Amino acid sequence: MASRDRGSSAGFDRHITIFSPEGRLYQVEYAFKAINQSGLTSLGIRGQDSAVVVSQKKIPDKLLDPATVTNLFRLTDNIGCVMTGMTADSRSQVQRARYEAANWKYKYGYEIPIDMLCKRISDISQVYTQNAEMRPLGCGMILISYDDENGPQLYKTDPSGYYCGYRACSAGVKQTEANNFLEKKLKKNPIGTEDDAIQTAIAALSSVVSADFKPSDLDIGIVRNDGKGFRVLSESEIDSHLVALAEKD
């Protein structure tokens, strides 16, 4: 029984639905640490006429087909997301989000708004922190969409079931550094055009992971005011933004 006597967390992290004496749920905190296990960082930025999500892309095995490895997913025609954390958990959450979006359209006859989809996913995640038969998912979801009434939208949800709308946000191993970079950037001047949003996102990611990117190292998804919904940028489009960014510097 020695393990039960380990300091203040004795035995309380065994069971996800039990609070520790300090009022913490250790399993939920561990789920946040699981997001960092992938070693990747993702971020989202909302501009005036567009919203963009950017993620690092690492091919873990040389034998894999790179075309099948991605962290970007389309949830509806108009809503896309970037997932950070455990890949299998991420795919499960994406599948659930697509189901919830399709269910909403079937019930109400119109596309689900991004805030309602994010709320629904968060509500489901919150139940996972409450029921003993489930474990929280080790992944974070950053969603973007273009709303006819409210313009570009950016939302983020985490394993605890918390969600919020953002001007810019990040997830993953370098989340704190990325948030600091984005805060400084947005304090100086707001994000304007779509190119500005994409290049700021790439610059932020490049700065916090201290690496220069090739087009194959990045996944970039965008929504803009053109009625085409969520789309993923091709390597040649990413390359043109990397060149533009290098010329700026």
C-alpha positions in Angstrom: 0.0 0.0 0.0 3.0 2.3 -0.2 1.8 3.9 -3.3 -1.3 5.1 -1.5 0.8 7.2 0.9 2.6 9.3 -1.8 2.1 12.9 -0.8 -1.1 14.8 -1.5 -2.1 12.9 -4.7 -2.3 9.6 -2.9 -4.8 7.4 -4.8 -6.8 10.3 -6.1 -5.5 10.1 -9.6 -6.6 6.5 -9.8 -10.2 7.5 -10.3 -11.2 10.2 -12.7 -14.4 11.2 -10.9 -12.9 11.8 -7.5 -11.6 15.2 -6.3 -8.3 15.4 -4.4 -8.2 17.2 -1.1 -7.0 20.3 -3.0 -10.1 20.1 -5.2 -8.3 18.9 -8.3 -9.1 16.2 -10.8 -5.8 14.6 -11.6 -6.9 12.6 -14.6 -8.2 15.7 -16.3 -4.9 17.4 -15.7 -3.1 14.4 -17.2 -5.3 14.6 -20.3 -3.9 18.1 -20.9 -0.3 16.7 -20.6 -1.3 14.0 -23.1 -1.9 16.8 -25.7 1.8 17.6 -25.4 2.9 14.0 -26.0 2.7 14.5 -29.7 5.4 17.2 -29.5 3.4 19.3 -32.0 2.0 22.9 -31.7 -1.0 24.2 -33.6 -2.6 27.7 -33.6 -5.5 29.6 -35.0 -5.9 33.2 -35.9 -9.0 35.3 -36.8 -8.5 38.1 -39.3 -11.0 40.7 -40.6 -12.2 38.7 -43.6 -10.8 35.2 -42.8 -9.8 32.7 -40.1 -6.8 30.4 -40.4 -5.5 27.3 -38.6 -1.9 26.1 -38.8 -0.2 23.0 -37.5 3.1 21.3 -37.7 3.1 18.2 -39.8 5.5 15.5 -38.8 5.6 12.1 -40.6 6.5 9.7 -37.9 7.6 6.8 -40.2 9.3 6.9 -43.6 7.1 4.2 -44.9 3.9 6.2 -44.4 2.2 7.9 -47.3 2.5 11.6 -46.4 -0.8 12.4 -48.1 -2.7 10.4 -45.5 -1.1 12.2 -42.5 -2.9 15.4 -41.4 -4.2 17.2 -38.3 -6.8 19.2 -40.3 -10.3 17.9 -40.7 -13.5 19.3 -42.4 -16.5 18.9 -40.0 -19.1 20.5 -42.3 -18.8 22.4 -45.6 -18.2 25.6 -43.6 -16.5 24.4 -40.4 -13.0 23.0 -40.2 -10.7 22.1 -37.3 -7.1 21.4 -36.4 -6.5 18.7 -33.8 -3.6 18.6 -31.4 -2.7 15.6 -29.2 -3.3 11.9 -29.4 -4.2 11.0 -33.0 -6.6 8.2 -32.3 -8.5 10.3 -29.7 -8.5 13.2 -32.2 -10.1 11.1 -35.0 -12.7 9.9 -32.6 -13.6 13.4 -31.5 -13.7 14.6 -35.2 -16.1 11.7 -36.0 -18.3 12.7 -33.1 -18.3 16.3 -34.2 -19.3 15.3 -37.8 -22.1 13.2 -36.4 -23.4 16.0 -34.2 -23.3 18.5 -37.1 -25.2 16.1 -39.4 -27.7 15.4 -36.6 -28.3 19.2 -36.2 -28.9 19.7 -39.9 -31.3 16.7 -40.0 -33.2 18.0 -37.0 -33.4 21.8 -37.7 -32.8 22.0 -41.5 -29.9 24.3 -41.5 -26.1 24.1 -40.9 -24.9 24.0 -37.2 -23.3 27.3 -36.1 -19.7 26.9 -35.0 -20.4 28.1 -31.4 -23.1 25.4 -31.0 -20.9 22.7 -32.4 -18.1 23.7 -30.1 -20.5 23.8 -27.2 -21.8 20.3 -28.0 -18.3 18.8 -28.2 -17.4 20.6 -24.9 -20.5 19.2 -23.2 -19.6 15.7 -24.3 -16.0 16.2 -23.0 -17.3 17.5 -19.7 -19.4 14.3 -19.2 -16.1 12.3 -19.7 -14.7 14.1 -16.6 -17.8 13.0 -14.6 -18.5 9.4 -15.5 -16.2 6.7 -14.3 -16.7 4.4 -17.3 -15.1 6.9 -19.7 -11.7 8.7 -19.8 -11.1 12.2 -21.0 -9.8 12.4 -24.6 -6.1 13.5 -24.8 -6.7 16.0 -27.6 -7.6 19.7 -28.1 -9.7 21.0 -31.0 -9.4 24.4 -32.6 -12.3 25.2 -34.9 -12.7 27.9 -37.6 -15.7 29.0 -39.7 -17.0 31.9 -41.7 -20.4 33.1 -40.3 -22.7 35.2 -42.6 -23.7 37.4 -39.6 -20.6 37.5 -37.5 -17.8 37.1 -40.0 -14.8 34.8 -39.3 -15.0 32.7 -36.1 -12.4 30.9 -34.1 -13.2 28.6 -31.2 -11.2 26.2 -29.0 -12.3 23.3 -26.8 -10.2 21.2 -24.3 -10.5 17.9 -22.5 -12.0 19.5 -19.4 -15.1 20.7 -21.4 -14.1 24.4 -21.4 -14.6 26.3 -24.6 -14.4 29.9 -25.7 -14.2 32.1 -28.8 -10.8 33.7 -29.6 -9.0 36.3 -31.7 -6.0 34.0 -31.7 -5.2 30.8 -29.8 -2.9 27.8 -29.7 -2.6 24.3 -28.4 0.2 21.8 -27.9 3.7 21.6 -26.4 4.6 25.3 -27.0 1.2 26.7 -26.2 2.4 29.2 -23.7 5.1 30.6 -25.9 2.8 30.8 -28.9 0.1 32.6 -26.9 2.8 35.2 -25.7 3.9 35.7 -29.3 0.3 36.2 -30.5 -0.6 38.5 -27.6 2.4 40.8 -28.5 1.6 40.7 -32.2 -2.1 41.5 -31.7 -1.3 44.3 -29.3 0.7 46.1 -31.9 -1.7 45.8 -34.8 -4.8 43.8 -35.5 -4.7 41.1 -38.1 -6.0 42.4 -41.4 -6.1 40.4 -44.7 -6.1 36.7 -45.2 -2.4 36.8 -46.3 -1.6 38.7 -43.1 -3.4 36.0 -41.0 -1.6 33.1 -42.7 1.8 34.7 -42.5 1.4 35.8 -38.8 0.4 32.2 -38.0 3.4 30.7 -39.8 5.8 33.3 -38.2 4.4 32.5 -34.7 4.8 28.8 -35.2 8.3 29.2 -36.7 9.3 31.5 -33.8 8.1 29.2 -30.9 9.5 25.9 -32.3 12.7 27.7 -33.5 12.7 26.1 -37.0 12.4 27.2 -40.6 9.6 25.4 -42.3 9.4 23.7 -45.7 5.9 23.5 -47.3 5.7 19.8 -46.4 6.2 20.7 -42.7 2.9 22.6 -42.4 -0.8 22.0 -42.5 -2.8 25.2 -43.2 -6.6 25.4 -43.3 -8.6 28.6 -44.1 -12.1 29.9 -44.3 -12.8 33.2 -46.0 -15.7 35.3 -47.2 -16.0 33.6 -50.6 -18.8 31.1 -50.0 -16.4 28.2 -50.6 -16.2 27.1 -46.9 -13.2 25.4 -45.3 -10.3 24.4 -47.4 -6.8 23.2 -46.9 -3.9 25.0 -48.7 -1.8 23.1 -51.2 2.0 22.8 -50.8 2.5 25.4 -53.6 0.2 27.9 -51.9 2.1 27.4 -48.6 5.4 27.8 -50.4 4.3 31.2 -51.8 3.5 32.4 -48.3 6.8 31.1 -46.9 8.6 33.0 -49.7 6.6 36.2 -49.0 7.4 35.9 -45.3 11.2 35.4 -46.0 11.1 38.5 -48.2 9.5 40.5 -45.4 12.3 39.6 -43.0 
